Amino acid sequence: MMDDPDELMNHIKPFFPHDPSLAISVVSKLFPSVPMWIAEMIVFEFFYVLGLKAAYQEYLTKFKPYDDKIVGKSRDFSLPMDSSQPINLN
């Protein structure tokens, strides 16, 4: 039986995000003594974490790194800005 969640993640990751039913069958084969609803919950939780990681990676691509002499490295959010509209500070 597996005690390492990273090893279980390696079994589930190929099925993310499009095939949770195959991931559930893999988990139920790895742990034949657990009920099906537990295998479904394990896959649900791992898919949730993989989704968060994918969203975070997409979020990081929207930042541009630049050098900041005070704190080392900072990140600046890159959004399109309409320069025809003045910035209102109020």
N, C-alpha and C positions, 0 to 999 in steps of 0.2 A: 504494500500500500504506500502511496506517495505522502510524504510529509512536507514537501517543498512546493509552495504555491507557484513559484516560477516554472517548475516542471509542468504543472497542470496548465499554466498559461500557455506554454509552448504547444500543448495538445489542443487547446481551444482556439488559439489565435488564427490558425488557417481558415477557420469557418466564419470569422468576424468580417463584416457585419451582415452578410447575406444568408447564412445558413445556420440558424440556431438549432434546428432539429438534428442536424448531424453532430453538432457540438454536444447536444444532450445525449445522443446515443454513445458518443465517445466517453463522456463522463460516466454514464451508467455502465459501460463495459469496464472502465477503470475501477469503479467502485460497485461491484455487483450486489453487495449487501445493503446498499442504501436505497430507500424508496425513490421512485421516479420524481416525485415533487422536490426532493432535495437536489437531485441532479439538475432539474429545471432551475431551481433557485441559484445553484452554483453558477450555471451558465448565464443566468440573468445578471448576477453580480459581476462576473468577469466581463461580460459584454458592456455593462455600464462603465466599468473602469477603462476598458479599451476605447469606448466612445469619448470619455473625458480626456484620455490621452490624445486622441485624434483631434479633438476640438482645441486642446491646448497647443498642439503643434501648428494648427491652422492659425491660432491667435498669435503665436510667435512670429509667423511669417509676415504679419502686418506691422511689425516693428522694425525700425532701422537702428542698428547700433551706432553710437558715436562716442568719441572720447570726451570725458568730463574730468578735468584736472582735480576737482574737489573729491569725488567719490570713486574715481576709477572708471567704471563703465556704466552707462545709463542707456535707457531705451526711449525712443521717441515714437509715439503712435503716429502712423502715417495715414492720414485721411485726406481725401480730396477737399479742397477749401475753395469756396466761391469768393474770389478776391474783389468782386464787384460790390459785395455787401460789407459795410463797415462792421467791425467788431464792437458789440455793445457790452460794456462792462457792468451795466446796472442790472 
